[in-house]
Amino acid sequence: MKTRKRKRGSSKRRPHSSFRTGFIIALIVLIPVSYGIYLYCQQERLSQERNRQTTELQPTDSYKEKEQAISLPLPKQDKSVSTANKTINSDKEKISTKDLEIPHLPHNIQAQLIKHTGYTVSYNKHLRIPNWVSYELTRQEAKGKEKRGDQFISDPQVQGTIATNSDYKRSGYDKGHMAPAGDMKWSETAMKESFYFSNICPQHPQLNRRGWKELEEEIREWVEADSAIIVICGPIVSKNPKTIGKNKVVIPKQFFKVLLSPYTQPMKAIGFLFNNQMAVEPLSTYAVTVDSIEQLTGIDFFAPLPDNIEKRIESDNNYRRWIH
């Protein structure tokens, strides 16, 4: 009987042992197969995500085809030579980048157009501040080494009253550059002229030294990738503005900055809008469409561009397009 029990016991263990062996073999096979399927699914998901992001950031094929036909040649580094040569080749006409720098003001706004070495200003003698200031900053100019000036002076070309240092003294406002001194380091003359009061507005200290300054620094970074950027900026004045100083220099309610990158494929533009107060939020917070700034100011930007291009770029406020 004992012998029979051992045999029965032995016969019971054999199926259990075979099952366990088979299970281990199946497990060994399934683990790498399952992991391979997991990796494949992950790769497909990442690929779809990249394709989605690319689609979001790129215009339609029809826009790309049209814009390639009118894009500009890369800018020459010598501004005195290159100004007349940089044009957009359009089916209808040739568009100069200098034309793109000059926006169209409403007819009821007083303006004196003044061209300096590094920027152009539309000066308003009634407000004692500019309507707008514009310039093109190239990659080479952004690398200038000229030392920063420190003397704010009257613009000798201004016709009419202009601000003085005494107007800003104990006013609580900074002398805020429109065309920043940091963008004029490529020329001693351009640096000096950036301190003309025709280029200056009363600006809240924590705007001038924070958000406004941060945007100026970012633009110099973006120029490195985009070859050149056209900058147009200025104040927005309320109906009954306050003033500072004996000369009654108007205090703006807001400030705008409009950017155009004309040498990229395709062209792109964006606007920034700041209240004249502390600005410490991320720059993306202040990004707006060029269209919205046109509605606030009545100024028409980049009018020489073909209508379909102007319409697309001026309705875009995608800050991510500018981050490289």
C-alpha positions as CSV (number, residue, x, y, z in Angstrom):
1,M,0.0,0.0,0.0
2,K,2.8,2.4,0.8
3,T,4.3,1.8,-2.6
4,R,1.0,2.6,-4.3
5,K,0.7,5.8,-2.4
6,R,4.1,7.0,-3.5
7,K,3.2,6.2,-7.1
8,R,-0.1,8.1,-6.8
9,G,1.6,11.0,-5.2
10,S,4.2,11.1,-7.9
11,S,1.6,11.0,-10.6
12,K,-0.2,14.0,-9.0
13,R,2.9,16.2,-9.0
14,R,3.8,15.7,-12.7
15,P,0.8,17.7,-14.2
16,H,1.4,20.5,-11.6
17,S,5.1,20.7,-12.5
18,S,4.4,20.8,-16.3
19,F,1.8,23.5,-15.8
20,R,4.2,25.7,-13.9
21,T,7.0,25.2,-16.4
22,G,4.6,26.2,-19.3
23,F,3.4,29.2,-17.4
24,I,7.0,30.4,-16.8
25,I,7.9,30.0,-20.5
26,A,4.7,31.8,-21.6
27,L,5.5,34.6,-19.2
28,I,9.1,34.9,-20.5
29,V,7.8,35.2,-24.0
30,L,4.9,37.6,-23.2
31,I,7.0,40.1,-21.2
32,P,9.2,41.3,-24.1
33,V,6.3,41.1,-26.5
34,S,4.2,43.3,-24.3
35,Y,7.0,45.7,-23.7
36,G,7.6,46.0,-27.4
37,I,3.9,46.8,-28.0
38,Y,4.0,49.4,-25.2
39,L,7.1,51.1,-26.8
40,Y,5.4,51.1,-30.2
41,C,2.3,52.7,-28.8
42,Q,4.3,55.4,-27.0
43,Q,6.3,56.1,-30.2
44,E,3.0,56.5,-32.2
45,R,1.6,58.8,-29.5
46,L,4.6,61.1,-29.5
47,S,4.7,61.1,-33.3
48,Q,1.0,62.2,-33.4
49,E,1.7,64.9,-30.8
50,R,4.6,66.3,-32.8
51,N,2.5,66.3,-36.0
52,R,-0.3,68.1,-34.1
53,Q,2.0,70.8,-32.8
54,T,3.6,71.3,-36.2
55,T,0.1,71.7,-37.8
56,E,-0.8,74.3,-35.1
57,L,2.4,76.4,-35.7
58,Q,2.4,76.3,-39.5
59,P,0.1,78.1,-41.9
60,T,-1.8,76.5,-44.6
61,D,0.0,75.4,-47.8
62,S,-1.7,78.2,-49.8
63,Y,-0.3,80.8,-47.4
64,K,3.2,79.3,-47.6
65,E,3.2,79.2,-51.3
66,K,2.1,82.8,-51.6
67,E,4.5,84.2,-48.9
68,Q,7.5,82.5,-50.4
69,A,6.8,84.4,-53.6
70,I,7.1,87.8,-51.8
71,S,9.6,87.1,-49.0
72,L,12.6,89.5,-48.7
73,P,16.3,88.8,-49.3
74,L,18.3,88.6,-46.1
75,P,19.3,92.1,-44.9
76,K,22.8,93.5,-45.5
77,Q,24.6,94.5,-42.3
78,D,25.6,98.0,-43.4
79,K,22.4,100.0,-42.9
80,S,23.6,103.0,-45.0
81,V,24.0,100.7,-48.0
82,S,21.2,98.2,-47.5
83,T,18.2,100.5,-46.8
84,A,17.3,101.1,-50.5
85,N,18.0,97.5,-51.5
86,K,15.8,95.5,-49.2
87,T,12.5,95.0,-51.1
88,I,9.7,92.5,-51.3
89,N,9.1,91.3,-54.8
90,S,5.4,91.3,-55.3
91,D,3.4,90.7,-58.5
92,K,2.1,94.3,-58.3
93,E,5.0,96.3,-56.9
94,K,8.2,96.3,-54.9
95,I,7.8,97.0,-51.2
96,S,10.6,98.5,-49.3
97,T,11.2,97.5,-45.7
98,K,11.4,101.3,-45.0
99,D,7.8,101.5,-46.2
100,L,6.9,98.8,-43.7
101,E,8.4,100.8,-40.8
102,I,6.1,103.8,-41.4
103,P,2.5,103.2,-40.2
104,H,-0.4,105.3,-41.3
105,L,-1.8,107.7,-38.6
106,P,-5.4,108.9,-38.5
107,H,-5.7,112.4,-40.2
108,N,-6.8,114.1,-37.0
109,I,-3.6,113.4,-35.1
110,Q,-0.9,116.0,-35.1
111,A,2.4,114.6,-36.2
112,Q,5.9,115.7,-37.3
113,L,7.8,112.9,-39.0
114,I,11.5,112.9,-38.1
115,K,14.2,110.5,-39.3
116,H,17.2,109.8,-37.2
117,T,20.2,107.5,-37.7
118,G,18.7,104.5,-35.9
119,Y,14.9,105.2,-35.8
120,T,12.0,107.2,-37.2
121,V,9.7,109.1,-34.9
122,S,6.2,110.6,-35.4
123,Y,6.3,113.5,-32.8
124,N,3.2,115.1,-31.4
125,K,4.0,118.6,-30.2
126,H,0.6,118.9,-28.4
127,L,1.3,115.8,-26.3
128,R,5.1,116.5,-26.0
129,I,5.6,112.8,-26.7
130,P,5.8,110.6,-29.8
131,N,2.8,109.1,-31.6
132,W,5.0,106.2,-32.5
133,V,8.7,105.3,-33.0
134,S,9.9,102.7,-35.5
135,Y,13.1,101.0,-36.6
136,E,14.5,97.8,-38.0
137,L,17.0,95.9,-35.8
138,T,19.3,93.5,-37.6
139,R,21.3,90.6,-36.1
140,Q,24.6,92.4,-36.6
141,E,23.3,95.6,-35.0
142,A,22.0,93.7,-31.9
143,K,25.7,92.8,-31.3
144,G,26.9,96.4,-31.1
145,K,29.4,97.4,-28.4
146,E,28.8,101.1,-28.2
147,K,28.6,102.3,-24.5
148,R,25.2,103.4,-23.3
149,G,24.7,107.2,-23.1
150,D,23.2,108.9,-20.1
151,Q,22.3,112.4,-21.3
152,F,18.7,113.1,-22.2
153,I,18.5,116.1,-24.5
154,S,16.1,118.0,-26.7
155,D,15.6,116.8,-30.3
156,P,17.0,119.6,-32.5
157,Q,14.6,118.7,-35.3
158,V,11.4,119.1,-33.2
159,Q,9.1,122.0,-34.2
160,G,7.3,123.2,-31.1
161,T,7.5,122.4,-27.4
162,I,9.4,119.4,-26.1
163,A,9.9,117.9,-22.6
164,T,12.9,118.7,-20.5
165,N,14.6,116.9,-17.6
166,S,12.9,119.2,-15.1
167,D,9.5,117.9,-16.3
168,Y,10.4,114.4,-15.0
169,K,12.0,115.5,-11.8
170,R,10.1,114.2,-8.8
171,S,7.2,113.2,-11.1
172,G,7.2,109.6,-10.1
173,Y,7.8,108.5,-13.7
174,D,10.8,107.2,-15.6
175,K,12.1,108.6,-18.8
176,G,10.9,105.6,-20.9
177,H,12.7,104.9,-24.2
178,M,10.6,103.9,-27.1
179,A,13.6,102.9,-29.3
180,P,15.8,101.5,-26.6
181,A,19.4,102.5,-26.1
182,G,20.2,98.8,-26.1
183,D,19.2,98.5,-29.7
184,M,21.4,101.5,-30.8
185,K,24.8,100.1,-29.7
186,W,25.9,99.7,-33.3
187,S,26.5,103.5,-33.7
188,E,27.7,106.3,-31.5
189,T,25.3,108.7,-33.3
190,A,22.3,106.3,-33.0
191,M,23.1,105.9,-29.3
192,K,23.1,109.7,-28.7
193,E,19.9,110.2,-30.6
194,S,18.1,107.5,-28.7
195,F,18.2,109.9,-25.7
196,Y,16.3,112.7,-27.5
197,F,13.1,113.6,-25.7
198,S,11.2,112.9,-28.9
199,N,11.9,109.2,-28.2
200,I,10.8,109.4,-24.5
201,C,7.6,109.0,-22.6
202,P,6.6,109.1,-18.9
203,Q,6.6,105.5,-17.9
204,H,5.8,103.7,-14.6
205,P,9.2,102.6,-13.1
206,Q,8.1,99.0,-12.7
207,L,7.0,98.9,-16.4
208,N,10.1,100.6,-17.7
209,R,12.5,98.4,-15.6
210,R,10.5,95.2,-15.8
211,G,8.0,94.2,-18.5
212,W,9.1,96.8,-21.1
213,K,12.8,96.1,-20.6
214,E,12.2,92.3,-20.6
215,L,10.5,92.6,-24.0
216,E,13.4,94.7,-25.4
217,E,15.8,92.0,-24.3
218,E,13.7,89.2,-25.8
219,I,13.6,91.0,-29.2
220,R,17.4,91.1,-29.3
221,E,17.3,87.3,-28.7
222,W,14.7,86.8,-31.5
223,V,16.7,88.9,-33.9
224,E,19.5,86.4,-33.7
225,A,17.3,83.7,-35.2
226,D,15.1,85.8,-37.5
227,S,17.9,87.9,-39.1
228,A,16.0,91.2,-38.5
229,I,12.8,92.5,-36.9
230,I,10.9,95.6,-37.6
231,V,9.7,97.3,-34.3
232,I,7.0,99.9,-34.0
233,C,6.1,101.2,-30.6
234,G,4.4,104.1,-28.8
235,P,2.0,105.4,-26.2
236,I,-1.8,105.2,-26.1
237,V,-3.3,108.3,-24.5
238,S,-6.7,108.6,-22.8
239,K,-9.3,111.3,-23.6
240,N,-8.4,113.4,-20.5
241,P,-4.8,112.5,-19.7
242,K,-2.8,113.7,-16.8
243,T,0.5,115.6,-17.4
244,I,3.8,116.2,-15.7
245,G,6.0,119.2,-15.4
246,K,5.9,122.8,-16.6
247,N,5.7,121.7,-20.2
248,K,2.6,119.5,-19.5
249,V,4.1,116.3,-20.8
250,V,1.2,113.9,-21.3
251,I,1.2,110.6,-19.3
252,P,0.2,107.7,-21.5
253,K,-2.5,105.3,-20.3
254,Q,-0.9,102.3,-22.1
255,F,2.0,101.4,-24.4
256,F,2.1,99.2,-27.5
257,K,4.8,97.4,-29.3
258,V,4.3,95.8,-32.7
259,L,6.8,93.4,-34.3
260,L,7.2,92.1,-37.9
261,S,9.7,89.4,-38.8
262,P,9.9,90.0,-42.6
263,Y,12.6,87.5,-43.5
264,T,11.2,84.4,-42.0
265,Q,9.3,81.8,-44.0
266,P,6.5,82.6,-43.6
267,M,6.3,86.2,-42.3
268,K,5.0,86.7,-38.8
269,A,3.8,89.6,-36.7
270,I,2.7,90.1,-33.1
271,G,1.6,92.9,-30.8
272,F,2.2,93.6,-27.1
273,L,0.1,95.8,-24.9
274,F,1.0,97.2,-21.5
275,N,-0.9,99.3,-19.0
276,N,1.3,102.2,-17.7
277,Q,1.7,100.4,-14.4
278,M,3.7,97.6,-12.8
279,A,4.3,94.8,-15.3
280,V,5.8,91.7,-13.8
281,E,3.7,88.9,-15.5
282,P,5.2,86.6,-18.1
283,L,5.5,88.3,-21.5
284,S,3.0,86.0,-23.1
285,T,0.4,87.6,-20.8
286,Y,0.8,90.9,-22.8
287,A,0.8,89.4,-26.3
288,V,-2.1,90.6,-28.5
289,T,-2.9,90.8,-32.2
290,V,-1.8,93.7,-34.3
291,D,-5.4,94.1,-35.3
292,S,-6.4,94.8,-31.7
293,I,-3.7,97.5,-31.4
294,E,-4.9,99.1,-34.7
295,Q,-8.4,99.2,-33.2
296,L,-7.2,100.9,-30.0
297,T,-4.9,103.5,-31.8
298,G,-6.4,104.0,-35.2
299,I,-3.0,103.3,-36.6
300,D,-2.6,101.1,-39.7
301,F,0.5,98.9,-39.6
302,F,2.2,97.2,-42.5
303,A,-0.2,98.6,-45.1
304,P,2.1,98.0,-48.1
305,L,1.9,94.2,-47.6
306,P,-0.5,92.2,-49.9
307,D,-3.9,92.1,-48.2
308,N,-4.0,88.3,-47.6
309,I,-0.6,88.4,-45.9
310,E,-1.5,91.5,-43.8
311,K,-4.8,89.9,-42.7
312,R,-3.2,86.7,-41.5
313,I,-0.2,88.1,-39.6
314,E,-2.2,90.9,-38.0
315,S,-4.7,88.4,-36.6
316,D,-2.1,86.2,-34.9
317,N,-0.9,86.6,-31.3
318,N,0.7,83.1,-31.0
319,Y,3.7,83.9,-28.7
320,R,5.1,80.5,-29.2
321,R,6.0,81.3,-32.8
322,W,8.6,83.7,-31.5
323,I,10.3,81.4,-29.1
324,H,13.3,79.6,-30.7
